[in-house]
């Protein structure tokens, strides 16, 4: 039986709404017969120092938080070679769902008893890693405004997101730049550009990857920003048919380079590029090169790859 350290972010949405002790007790109760020894620890701030302290005392490091917390854990574990587990304690929990787990904590804990170990790809944006996506334009602007509006719960975060989206729809801006997709170059003027670690579009949820080991990036650009476009986007998203919609330009590549340009397209701005990296709002140097590390991270999962890995060891005896 493998040993595990569970690191729970005190500031994650689920912890703030349900209470830190209640979440920690639930995790201990549900995983006690899966891992031995099992340690559950609460933390605040950066997860990397907590992983460094643990070194190789645990076979599996399970990060409980949002997509940003889990991506930070993955970055640290790339150096140690330990296995990453993930619990859905954030708002979207996209990487957790890509691993085949439910976004509901109780269900995900039950499913972890049947998880397998397998390697997945890791995306990089100017050497900063991400597990789900890096995006430019509307999404980071919306995230930055949402933080200014403030929120205290998951529902409050969703409400602030809606308010931010409405405000930005009245002041649309375009991401203007040259984009290179492997050997193909194109000029882009889009309100939102996103690059995902493996193409998105699972059987059940369009925004989640079906596989995490294809070695390819997904490229998505919204060609226009209007109320009609947003309503069409929402409609196709809800019906899980966005890949068939003309409103989104979607392609695959192994490397994507975005060189942000001035409005005239003639001069490259050397200033940084505002980006959302697995939900974290950051500024990346211009140009931004997005690539990936194929099968660089070992994870616990139940996704398509896990089902295909017949020889993968089980986490419990």
LOMAR-516232 format. One record per residue (C-alpha): x, y, z; residue number from 0; residue in one letter. Coordinates in steps of 0.5 Angstrom, whole numbers. Layout:
+-------+-------+-------+-----+-----+
!     X !     Y !     Z !   n ! res !
+-------+-------+-------+-----+-----+
!     X !     Y !     Z ! NUM !   A !
...
+-------+-------+-------+-----+-----+
This chain:
+-------+-------+-------+-----+-----+
!     X !     Y !     Z !   n ! res !
+-------+-------+-------+-----+-----+
!     0 !     0 !     0 !   0 !   X !
!     3 !     7 !    -2 !   1 !   X !
!     4 !    12 !     3 !   2 !   X !
!     1 !    19 !     2 !   3 !   X !
!     1 !    26 !     4 !   4 !   X !
!    -5 !    31 !     3 !   5 !   X !
!    -4 !    38 !     3 !   6 !   X !
!   -10 !    42 !     3 !   7 !   X !
!   -11 !    49 !     1 !   8 !   X !
!   -14 !    53 !     7 !   9 !   X !
!   -16 !    59 !     2 !  10 !   X !
!   -19 !    54 !    -3 !  11 !   X !
!   -27 !    55 !    -4 !  12 !   X !
!   -29 !    49 !    -1 !  13 !   X !
!   -25 !    49 !     5 !  14 !   X !
!   -28 !    57 !     6 !  15 !   X !
!   -35 !    54 !     5 !  16 !   X !
!   -35 !    48 !     9 !  17 !   X !
!   -29 !    49 !    14 !  18 !   X !
!   -22 !    47 !    14 !  19 !   X !
!   -23 !    42 !    20 !  20 !   X !
!   -29 !    39 !    17 !  21 !   X !
!   -25 !    38 !    10 !  22 !   X !
!   -19 !    35 !    13 !  23 !   X !
!   -23 !    30 !    17 !  24 !   X !
!   -27 !    28 !    11 !  25 !   X !
!   -21 !    26 !     7 !  26 !   X !
!   -18 !    22 !    13 !  27 !   X !
!   -24 !    18 !    14 !  28 !   X !
!   -24 !    17 !     6 !  29 !   X !
!   -17 !    15 !     5 !  30 !   X !
!   -15 !    12 !    11 !  31 !   X !
!   -16 !     5 !     8 !  32 !   X !
!   -13 !     7 !     1 !  33 !   X !
!    -6 !    10 !     3 !  34 !   X !
!    -1 !     8 !     9 !  35 !   X !
!     1 !    12 !    12 !  36 !   X !
!    -3 !    18 !    11 !  37 !   X !
!    -2 !    25 !    13 !  38 !   X !
!    -7 !    31 !    12 !  39 !   X !
!    -4 !    38 !    13 !  40 !   X !
!    -7 !    44 !    12 !  41 !   X !
!    -3 !    50 !     9 !  42 !   X !
!    -3 !    57 !     6 !  43 !   X !
!     0 !    61 !     1 !  44 !   X !
!     5 !    57 !    -4 !  45 !   X !
!     5 !    49 !    -4 !  46 !   X !
!    12 !    48 !    -6 !  47 !   X !
!    15 !    49 !     0 !  48 !   X !
!    10 !    44 !     4 !  49 !   X !
!    13 !    39 !    -2 !  50 !   X !
!    20 !    41 !    -1 !  51 !   X !
!    19 !    39 !     7 !  52 !   X !
!    16 !    33 !     5 !  53 !   X !
!    22 !    31 !     0 !  54 !   X !
!    21 !    23 !    -1 !  55 !   X !
!    17 !    21 !     5 !  56 !   X !
!    11 !    20 !     1 !  57 !   X !
!    10 !    16 !    -5 !  58 !   X !
!     4 !    20 !    -7 !  59 !   X !
!     3 !    28 !    -6 !  60 !   X !
!    -5 !    30 !    -6 !  61 !   X !
!    -6 !    37 !    -7 !  62 !   X !
!   -13 !    40 !    -5 !  63 !   X !
!   -15 !    46 !    -8 !  64 !   X !
!   -16 !    50 !   -15 !  65 !   X !
!   -13 !    49 !   -21 !  66 !   X !
!    -7 !    54 !   -20 !  67 !   X !
!    -5 !    50 !   -13 !  68 !   X !
!    -5 !    43 !   -17 !  69 !   X !
!    -1 !    46 !   -22 !  70 !   X !
!     4 !    49 !   -17 !  71 !   X !
!     4 !    42 !   -14 !  72 !   X !
!     6 !    39 !   -21 !  73 !   X !
!    12 !    44 !   -22 !  74 !   X !
!    15 !    42 !   -15 !  75 !   X !
!    14 !    34 !   -17 !  76 !   X !
!    17 !    34 !   -23 !  77 !   X !
!    23 !    35 !   -20 !  78 !   X !
!    22 !    30 !   -15 !  79 !   X !
!    19 !    24 !   -19 !  80 !   X !
!    13 !    23 !   -14 !  81 !   X !
!     6 !    22 !   -16 !  82 !   X !
!     1 !    27 !   -16 !  83 !   X !
!    -6 !    26 !   -14 !  84 !   X !
!   -11 !    32 !   -14 !  85 !   X !
!   -18 !    33 !   -10 !  86 !   X !
!   -23 !    38 !   -13 !  87 !   X !
!   -23 !    44 !    -8 !  88 !   X !
!   -23 !    50 !   -13 !  89 !   X !
!   -28 !    53 !   -17 !  90 !   X !
!   -27 !    50 !   -24 !  91 !   X !
!   -23 !    43 !   -22 !  92 !   X !
!   -22 !    42 !   -29 !  93 !   X !
!   -15 !    38 !   -29 !  94 !   X !
!   -19 !    34 !   -23 !  95 !   X !
!   -24 !    32 !   -28 !  96 !   X !
!   -19 !    31 !   -34 !  97 !   X !
!   -16 !    26 !   -29 !  98 !   X !
!   -23 !    22 !   -29 !  99 !   X !
!   -25 !    24 !   -22 ! 100 !   X !
!   -32 !    28 !   -20 ! 101 !   X !
!   -32 !    35 !   -19 ! 102 !   X !
!   -35 !    33 !   -12 ! 103 !   X !
!   -31 !    32 !    -7 ! 104 !   X !
!   -34 !    26 !    -3 ! 105 !   X !
!   -35 !    23 !   -10 ! 106 !   X !
!   -28 !    24 !   -12 ! 107 !   X !
!   -25 !    21 !    -6 ! 108 !   X !
!   -29 !    15 !    -7 ! 109 !   X !
!   -26 !    14 !   -14 ! 110 !   X !
!   -19 !    15 !   -12 ! 111 !   X !
!   -20 !     8 !    -9 ! 112 !   X !
!   -20 !     5 !   -16 ! 113 !   X !
!   -15 !    10 !   -19 ! 114 !   X !
!    -9 !     8 !   -23 ! 115 !   X !
!    -2 !    11 !   -24 ! 116 !   X !
!     0 !    14 !   -31 ! 117 !   X !
!     4 !    19 !   -34 ! 118 !   X !
!     1 !    25 !   -37 ! 119 !   X !
!     4 !    31 !   -41 ! 120 !   X !
!     5 !    38 !   -38 ! 121 !   X !
!     4 !    45 !   -42 ! 122 !   X !
!    10 !    50 !   -41 ! 123 !   X !
!     9 !    58 !   -43 ! 124 !   X !
!    16 !    61 !   -43 ! 125 !   X !
!    18 !    55 !   -38 ! 126 !   X !
!    12 !    56 !   -33 ! 127 !   X !
!     8 !    50 !   -33 ! 128 !   X !
!     1 !    49 !   -33 ! 129 !   X !
!    -4 !    43 !   -33 ! 130 !   X !
!   -10 !    46 !   -37 ! 131 !   X !
!    -9 !    52 !   -40 ! 132 !   X !
!    -6 !    59 !   -41 ! 133 !   X !
!   -10 !    64 !   -44 ! 134 !   X !
!   -10 !    71 !   -47 ! 135 !   X !
!   -15 !    77 !   -47 ! 136 !   X !
!   -22 !    76 !   -44 ! 137 !   X !
!   -20 !    71 !   -39 ! 138 !   X !
!   -14 !    74 !   -35 ! 139 !   X !
!   -18 !    81 !   -36 ! 140 !   X !
!   -24 !    78 !   -33 ! 141 !   X !
!   -20 !    75 !   -27 ! 142 !   X !
!   -16 !    81 !   -26 ! 143 !   X !
!   -23 !    85 !   -25 ! 144 !   X !
!   -26 !    79 !   -21 ! 145 !   X !
!   -21 !    80 !   -16 ! 146 !   X !
!   -22 !    87 !   -15 ! 147 !   X !
!   -29 !    86 !   -15 ! 148 !   X !
!   -28 !    81 !    -9 ! 149 !   X !
!   -32 !    75 !    -7 ! 150 !   X !
!   -32 !    70 !    -1 ! 151 !   X !
!   -35 !    64 !    -3 ! 152 !   X !
!   -35 !    60 !    -9 ! 153 !   X !
!   -42 !    63 !   -11 ! 154 !   X !
!   -39 !    70 !   -10 ! 155 !   X !
!   -34 !    68 !   -15 ! 156 !   X !
!   -38 !    66 !   -20 ! 157 !   X !
!   -43 !    72 !   -19 ! 158 !   X !
!   -36 !    77 !   -19 ! 159 !   X !
!   -34 !    73 !   -26 ! 160 !   X !
!   -41 !    75 !   -29 ! 161 !   X !
!   -41 !    82 !   -27 ! 162 !   X !
!   -33 !    82 !   -30 ! 163 !   X !
!   -36 !    79 !   -36 ! 164 !   X !
!   -41 !    84 !   -37 ! 165 !   X !
!   -37 !    90 !   -35 ! 166 !   X !
!   -32 !    88 !   -40 ! 167 !   X !
!   -37 !    86 !   -46 ! 168 !   X !
!   -38 !    94 !   -46 ! 169 !   X !
!   -30 !    95 !   -47 ! 170 !   X !
!   -28 !    90 !   -51 ! 171 !   X !
!   -21 !    89 !   -53 ! 172 !   X !
!   -17 !    85 !   -58 ! 173 !   X !
!   -11 !    81 !   -57 ! 174 !   X !
!    -7 !    83 !   -63 ! 175 !   X !
!    -1 !    79 !   -65 ! 176 !   X !
!     3 !    74 !   -70 ! 177 !   X !
!     2 !    67 !   -68 ! 178 !   X !
!     6 !    61 !   -70 ! 179 !   X !
!     3 !    54 !   -70 ! 180 !   X !
!     9 !    49 !   -71 ! 181 !   X !
!    10 !    51 !   -79 ! 182 !   X !
!     4 !    55 !   -80 ! 183 !   X !
!     4 !    63 !   -79 ! 184 !   X !
!    -2 !    67 !   -78 ! 185 !   X !
!    -4 !    74 !   -76 ! 186 !   X !
!    -9 !    74 !   -70 ! 187 !   X !
!   -14 !    80 !   -68 ! 188 !   X !
!   -18 !    76 !   -62 ! 189 !   X !
!   -22 !    78 !   -56 ! 190 !   X !
!   -19 !    71 !   -53 ! 191 !   X !
!   -14 !    66 !   -55 ! 192 !   X !
!   -13 !    60 !   -51 ! 193 !   X !
!    -8 !    54 !   -51 ! 194 !   X !
!    -9 !    48 !   -48 ! 195 !   X !
!    -5 !    42 !   -45 ! 196 !   X !
!    -8 !    37 !   -50 ! 197 !   X !
!   -14 !    39 !   -54 ! 198 !   X !
!   -20 !    40 !   -50 ! 199 !   X !
!   -27 !    36 !   -51 ! 200 !   X !
!   -29 !    30 !   -47 ! 201 !   X !
!   -35 !    26 !   -48 ! 202 !   X !
!   -38 !    29 !   -42 ! 203 !   X !
!   -35 !    36 !   -42 ! 204 !   X !
!   -33 !    41 !   -47 ! 205 !   X !
!   -28 !    45 !   -43 ! 206 !   X !
!   -24 !    38 !   -41 ! 207 !   X !
!   -19 !    34 !   -44 ! 208 !   X !
!   -21 !    27 !   -46 ! 209 !   X !
!   -14 !    25 !   -46 ! 210 !   X !
!    -7 !    28 !   -43 ! 211 !   X !
!    -2 !    24 !   -47 ! 212 !   X !
!    -3 !    26 !   -54 ! 213 !   X !
!     3 !    30 !   -54 ! 214 !   X !
!    -1 !    36 !   -58 ! 215 !   X !
!    -3 !    43 !   -55 ! 216 !   X !
!   -10 !    45 !   -57 ! 217 !   X !
!   -11 !    52 !   -60 ! 218 !   X !
!   -17 !    56 !   -59 ! 219 !   X !
!   -19 !    63 !   -62 ! 220 !   X !
!   -25 !    67 !   -61 ! 221 !   X !
!   -26 !    71 !   -68 ! 222 !   X !
!   -31 !    76 !   -65 ! 223 !   X !
!   -33 !    79 !   -59 ! 224 !   X !
!   -41 !    81 !   -59 ! 225 !   X !
!   -47 !    79 !   -55 ! 226 !   X !
!   -49 !    75 !   -60 ! 227 !   X !
!   -43 !    71 !   -60 ! 228 !   X !
!   -43 !    70 !   -53 ! 229 !   X !
!   -50 !    68 !   -53 ! 230 !   X !
!   -48 !    63 !   -59 ! 231 !   X !
!   -42 !    61 !   -55 ! 232 !   X !
!   -46 !    59 !   -49 ! 233 !   X !
!   -51 !    55 !   -53 ! 234 !   X !
!   -46 !    51 !   -56 ! 235 !   X !
!   -42 !    50 !   -50 ! 236 !   X !
!   -48 !    48 !   -46 ! 237 !   X !
!   -50 !    43 !   -52 ! 238 !   X !
!   -43 !    40 !   -52 ! 239 !   X !
!   -42 !    42 !   -59 ! 240 !   X !
!   -37 !    48 !   -59 ! 241 !   X !
!   -32 !    44 !   -63 ! 242 !   X !
!   -37 !    44 !   -69 ! 243 !   X !
!   -38 !    51 !   -68 ! 244 !   X !
!   -36 !    56 !   -73 ! 245 !   X !
!   -35 !    62 !   -68 ! 246 !   X !
!   -29 !    58 !   -65 ! 247 !   X !
!   -22 !    57 !   -69 ! 248 !   X !
!   -19 !    51 !   -66 ! 249 !   X !
!   -13 !    47 !   -68 ! 250 !   X !
!    -7 !    43 !   -66 ! 251 !   X !
!     0 !    44 !   -65 ! 252 !   X !
!     6 !    42 !   -62 ! 253 !   X !
!     9 !    49 !   -61 ! 254 !   X !
!     5 !    55 !   -61 ! 255 !   X !
!     8 !    62 !   -61 ! 256 !   X !
!     5 !    68 !   -59 ! 257 !   X !
!     8 !    75 !   -61 ! 258 !   X !
!     4 !    81 !   -59 ! 259 !   X !
!     4 !    87 !   -64 ! 260 !   X !
!     1 !    94 !   -63 ! 261 !   X !
!    -5 !    96 !   -66 ! 262 !   X !
!    -2 !    97 !   -73 ! 263 !   X !
!     1 !    90 !   -73 ! 264 !   X !
!     8 !    93 !   -75 ! 265 !   X !
!    11 !    94 !   -69 ! 266 !   X !
!    12 !    88 !   -63 ! 267 !   X !
!    11 !    91 !   -56 ! 268 !   X !
!    17 !    88 !   -52 ! 269 !   X !
!    12 !    89 !   -46 ! 270 !   X !
!     9 !    83 !   -42 ! 271 !   X !
!     3 !    80 !   -44 ! 272 !   X !
!    -3 !    79 !   -39 ! 273 !   X !
!    -4 !    72 !   -38 ! 274 !   X !
!    -8 !    67 !   -34 ! 275 !   X !
!    -4 !    61 !   -33 ! 276 !   X !
!    -9 !    55 !   -30 ! 277 !   X !
!   -13 !    61 !   -27 ! 278 !   X !
!    -7 !    65 !   -24 ! 279 !   X !
!    -6 !    72 !   -27 ! 280 !   X !
!     1 !    73 !   -29 ! 281 !   X !
!     5 !    77 !   -34 ! 282 !   X !
!     9 !    73 !   -39 ! 283 !   X !
!    15 !    76 !   -43 ! 284 !   X !
!    13 !    78 !   -50 ! 285 !   X !
!    13 !    73 !   -55 ! 286 !   X !
!    10 !    67 !   -51 ! 287 !   X !
!    12 !    60 !   -53 ! 288 !   X !
!     8 !    55 !   -51 ! 289 !   X !
!    10 !    48 !   -51 ! 290 !   X !
!    10 !    41 !   -47 ! 291 !   X !
!    14 !    36 !   -43 ! 292 !   X !
!    11 !    29 !   -46 ! 293 !   X !
!     9 !    24 !   -41 ! 294 !   X !
!    13 !    28 !   -36 ! 295 !   X !
!     9 !    28 !   -29 ! 296 !   X !
!     6 !    21 !   -26 ! 297 !   X !
!    -1 !    22 !   -23 ! 298 !   X !
!    -7 !    18 !   -20 ! 299 !   X !
!   -13 !    18 !   -25 ! 300 !   X !
!   -19 !    15 !   -28 ! 301 !   X !
!   -19 !    18 !   -35 ! 302 !   X !
!   -18 !    15 !   -42 ! 303 !   X !
!   -11 !    14 !   -41 ! 304 !   X !
!   -12 !    10 !   -34 ! 305 !   X !
!   -17 !     6 !   -37 ! 306 !   X !
!   -12 !     4 !   -43 ! 307 !   X !
!    -6 !     3 !   -38 ! 308 !   X !
!    -7 !    -5 !   -37 ! 309 !   X !
!     0 !    -6 !   -33 ! 310 !   X !
!    -1 !     1 !   -29 ! 311 !   X !
!     0 !    -1 !   -21 ! 312 !   X !
!    -6 !     0 !   -17 ! 313 !   X !
!    -6 !     5 !   -11 ! 314 !   X !
!    -8 !     0 !    -6 ! 315 !   X !
!    -7 !    -7 !    -5 ! 316 !   X !
+-------+-------+-------+-----+-----+
